[in-house]
Amino acid sequence: MPEIEQSQVAGLEQIHFQTVRSKKMAMFNTSSTELKHLFISWVAISYAFAIMLAWIELGNNKPTSSQIFGSSQILGTNITDLFIISLVTVGISFIFHEMGHKFVAQQYGAWAEFRMSFGMLLLAIYMAWQIGILFAAPGAVRIFGPIMTNKQYGKVAASGPVMNLFLAFAFMPLLTDTGFLYDIGRWGVIINLLLAGFNMLPISVLDGRKVLAWSPFVYIGLFMTIIVVGMFSVVILL
């Protein structure tokens, strides 16, 4: 979810000072600072999800320290295998969601970069280990620049859930496979639909609140699309 702030030129200069160097990537700008934050968040969230999968593999029983750190197996499965599944599913889903916000914001002339929350990443890993629940708030795309309209704010907010919706479709072909690829497809579909649906709730700092403020029609259309795709996915997965 994006954190949107308005600022004057002085504020922008201060933010840009935190950026080590800027690079041109395709149609948007990034920096070594942002890439570092994205990489750390990607690994941390994926590891937390892998631990949660270990709970599921063990029948909702807490994995041991040796299982978490890979020195012993989890019912024949190594934590490394669960970690790979997590990197490809929850990790990529998180990155595409945040980059959706970033790309649209930059099209409106704003400075937009992801910044992690190190404390929340540690909390996610700890909660996954202790109670088997993934509470993920790894950070947010910080946006500074020219004043945007409600419509522009809404489009920036909607871009994250829309990216997750597209990713859910992208993972679906893997559901026709078996074994490892099926697991990737199954979790890829589930995670992306959950991320899209949760972020579209019209509360607090979630994306749905900004989309609803822009257009109730767009909000209802997008939310209903997520529900319909979710119901279709349930039928496939059962």
Secondary structure per residue as TSV (DSSP state, phi and psi in degrees):
chain	resnum	aa	ss	phi	psi
A	1	M	-	360.0	137.9
A	2	P	E	-81.5	146.8
A	3	E	E	-104.3	109.3
A	4	I	E	-103.3	126.4
A	5	E	-	-133.3	147.9
A	6	Q	-	-98.9	146.3
A	7	S	-	-153.5	165.4
A	8	Q	-	-94.0	-179.9
A	9	V	H	-58.5	-40.1
A	10	A	H	-60.1	-40.3
A	11	G	H	-64.7	-40.4
A	12	L	H	-63.8	-39.8
A	13	E	H	-63.1	-38.6
A	14	Q	H	-64.9	-42.5
A	15	I	H	-65.2	-43.4
A	16	H	H	-65.0	-27.3
A	17	F	H	-64.3	-27.7
A	18	Q	T	-75.6	-15.1
A	19	T	-	-86.5	123.8
A	20	V	S	-63.5	-51.8
A	21	R	-	-159.4	151.2
A	22	S	E	-101.0	146.7
A	23	K	E	-128.9	157.5
A	24	K	E	-99.0	117.2
A	25	M	E	-121.8	110.4
A	26	A	T	54.0	-113.2
A	27	M	T	-110.8	15.9
A	28	F	E	-147.8	160.1
A	29	N	E	-93.8	147.1
A	30	T	E	-140.8	-173.7
A	31	S	E	-149.4	165.8
A	32	S	H	-64.3	-32.1
A	33	T	H	-64.2	-47.3
A	34	E	H	-64.3	-42.7
A	35	L	H	-61.6	-38.0
A	36	K	H	-65.3	-44.9
A	37	H	H	-64.0	-39.9
A	38	L	H	-64.8	-42.3
A	39	F	H	-64.7	-46.4
A	40	I	H	-62.2	-43.5
A	41	S	H	-65.1	-42.2
A	42	W	H	-57.9	-48.3
A	43	V	H	-67.1	-45.1
A	44	A	H	-65.5	-46.7
A	45	I	H	-65.2	-38.4
A	46	S	H	-65.9	-40.1
A	47	Y	H	-66.8	-40.5
A	48	A	H	-61.6	-41.5
A	49	F	H	-68.0	-35.9
A	50	A	H	-61.7	-38.7
A	51	I	H	-64.8	-40.8
A	52	M	H	-63.4	-38.8
A	53	L	H	-63.5	-33.4
A	54	A	H	-63.7	-40.2
A	55	W	H	-57.1	-46.0
A	56	I	H	-63.2	-43.7
A	57	E	H	-60.3	-32.3
A	58	L	T	-92.5	13.8
A	59	G	T	69.8	42.1
A	60	N	S	62.9	33.8
A	61	N	-	-108.5	145.5
A	62	K	-	-68.4	127.6
A	63	P	-	-70.8	152.5
A	64	T	-	-80.2	167.6
A	65	S	H	-60.6	-39.8
A	66	S	H	-65.9	-33.3
A	67	Q	H	-72.0	-38.7
A	68	I	H	-65.7	-38.2
A	69	F	T	-95.8	6.6
A	70	G	T	87.5	5.3
A	71	S	S	-82.3	-13.4
A	72	S	S	-140.7	157.6
A	73	Q	-	-86.6	163.7
A	74	I	B	-113.3	92.8
A	75	L	T	52.2	46.2
A	76	G	T	86.8	-4.6
A	77	T	B	-112.9	137.6
A	78	N	-	-90.8	149.8
A	79	I	H	-58.9	-26.7
A	80	T	H	-62.1	-40.9
A	81	D	H	-63.9	-42.6
A	82	L	H	-66.5	-34.7
A	83	F	H	-66.4	-40.5
A	84	I	H	-63.6	-44.0
A	85	I	H	-58.5	-41.9
A	86	S	H	-67.6	-40.8
A	87	L	I	-59.4	-40.7
A	88	V	I	-79.8	-24.9
A	89	T	I	-102.4	-79.4
A	90	V	I	-64.6	-36.0
A	91	G	I	-64.2	-50.0
A	92	I	H	-66.9	-37.5
A	93	S	H	-61.6	-42.2
A	94	F	H	-63.3	-46.1
A	95	I	H	-64.4	-45.2
A	96	F	H	-65.6	-36.4
A	97	H	H	-60.3	-49.6
A	98	E	H	-69.1	-37.4
A	99	M	H	-70.0	-25.9
A	100	G	H	-62.0	-47.0
A	101	H	H	-59.0	-46.6
A	102	K	H	-61.5	-47.8
A	103	F	H	-61.4	-47.0
A	104	V	H	-66.5	-41.0
A	105	A	H	-61.7	-39.1
A	106	Q	H	-69.3	-25.8
A	107	Q	H	-67.7	-20.9
A	108	Y	T	-95.8	13.2
A	109	G	T	84.2	12.8
A	110	A	-	-90.5	154.8
A	111	W	E	-84.2	125.4
A	112	A	E	-142.3	120.1
A	113	E	E	-144.6	148.1
A	114	F	E	-79.8	138.4
A	115	R	E	-131.0	128.8
A	116	M	E	-78.8	162.5
A	117	S	-	-114.1	100.6
A	118	F	H	-61.7	-40.3
A	119	G	H	-62.9	-40.1
A	120	M	H	-70.2	-30.7
A	121	L	H	-67.0	-43.0
A	122	L	H	-63.8	-39.7
A	123	L	H	-62.8	-39.4
A	124	A	H	-61.2	-45.0
A	125	I	H	-65.4	-43.1
A	126	Y	H	-63.7	-45.4
A	127	M	H	-66.5	-37.8
A	128	A	H	-62.3	-40.1
A	129	W	H	-71.7	-43.8
A	130	Q	H	-80.8	-38.6
A	131	I	H	-127.6	-0.1
A	132	G	S	72.7	24.1
A	133	I	-	-120.6	134.8
A	134	L	-	-95.0	110.1
A	135	F	-	-108.7	100.6
A	136	A	-	-111.1	112.2
A	137	A	-	-135.3	69.9
A	138	P	-	-68.7	-18.2
A	139	G	E	152.7	-162.2
A	140	A	E	-158.9	160.6
A	141	V	E	-79.6	120.1
A	142	R	E	-90.1	131.8
A	143	I	E	-124.3	125.7
A	144	F	E	-132.0	148.5
A	145	G	S	146.6	-150.6
A	146	P	S	-65.2	152.3
A	147	I	-	-63.7	130.5
A	148	M	-	-107.2	153.3
A	149	T	-	-79.3	168.3
A	150	N	H	-59.1	-35.3
A	151	K	H	-64.2	-44.2
A	152	Q	H	-66.7	-43.9
A	153	Y	H	-55.5	-44.9
A	154	G	H	-62.7	-40.8
A	155	K	H	-68.0	-38.3
A	156	V	H	-61.3	-44.4
A	157	A	H	-67.2	-42.4
A	158	A	H	-68.2	-24.7
A	159	S	H	-62.5	-31.9
A	160	G	H	-65.2	-57.8
A	161	P	H	-59.1	-34.4
A	162	V	H	-63.9	-40.3
A	163	M	H	-61.2	-41.8
A	164	N	H	-66.0	-34.3
A	165	L	H	-64.7	-43.9
A	166	F	H	-62.9	-40.5
A	167	L	H	-65.3	-36.5
A	168	A	H	-58.2	-43.9
A	169	F	H	-64.6	-37.1
A	170	A	H	-65.7	-31.8
A	171	F	H	-81.7	-19.2
A	172	M	G	-58.5	-39.0
A	173	P	G	-57.6	-26.4
A	174	L	G	-70.4	-14.9
A	175	L	G	-70.5	-14.9
A	176	T	G	-84.6	-8.4
A	177	D	S	-90.0	-171.9
A	178	T	-	-133.1	167.8
A	179	G	H	66.6	-133.1
A	180	F	H	-62.0	-43.7
A	181	L	H	-66.1	-35.8
A	182	Y	H	-63.9	-41.3
A	183	D	H	-61.3	-41.3
A	184	I	H	-63.0	-45.8
A	185	G	H	-62.8	-43.9
A	186	R	H	-62.4	-50.8
A	187	W	H	-70.6	-31.1
A	188	G	H	-62.7	-43.5
A	189	V	H	-66.8	-48.7
A	190	I	H	-61.0	-48.9
A	191	I	H	-63.2	-45.1
A	192	N	H	-66.8	-38.2
A	193	L	H	-70.0	-36.6
A	194	L	H	-66.6	-42.5
A	195	L	H	-63.1	-44.4
A	196	A	H	-63.6	-47.1
A	197	G	H	-65.8	-44.9
A	198	F	H	-63.0	-45.4
A	199	N	H	-69.9	-16.6
A	200	M	T	-87.6	0.8
A	201	L	S	-65.2	133.3
A	202	P	S	-83.8	54.8
A	203	I	S	-133.0	156.5
A	204	S	T	48.1	-131.1
A	205	V	T	-95.2	9.4
A	206	L	S	-70.2	158.7
A	207	D	H	-61.4	-34.7
A	208	G	H	-58.4	-33.7
A	209	R	H	-64.1	-40.0
A	210	K	H	-74.1	-37.5
A	211	V	H	-65.1	-42.8
A	212	L	H	-64.2	-38.1
A	213	A	H	-65.4	-30.0
A	214	W	H	-77.5	-53.9
A	215	S	-	-155.6	110.9
A	216	P	H	-58.2	-33.4
A	217	F	H	-67.1	-44.6
A	218	V	H	-64.3	-41.7
A	219	Y	H	-59.7	-50.4
A	220	I	H	-62.8	-42.4
A	221	G	H	-62.6	-44.9
A	222	L	H	-69.7	-42.0
A	223	F	H	-65.6	-41.4
A	224	M	H	-67.2	-35.5
A	225	T	H	-61.6	-43.6
A	226	I	H	-61.6	-41.5
A	227	I	H	-64.8	-45.2
A	228	V	H	-63.6	-45.1
A	229	V	H	-63.8	-37.6
A	230	G	H	-62.9	-43.7
A	231	M	H	-65.0	-40.2
A	232	F	H	-62.7	-39.4
A	233	S	H	-67.2	-37.4
A	234	V	H	-60.3	-41.9
A	235	V	H	-61.9	-41.6
A	236	I	H	-67.4	-40.3
A	237	L	H	-77.8	-23.0
A	238	L	-	-75.6	360.0
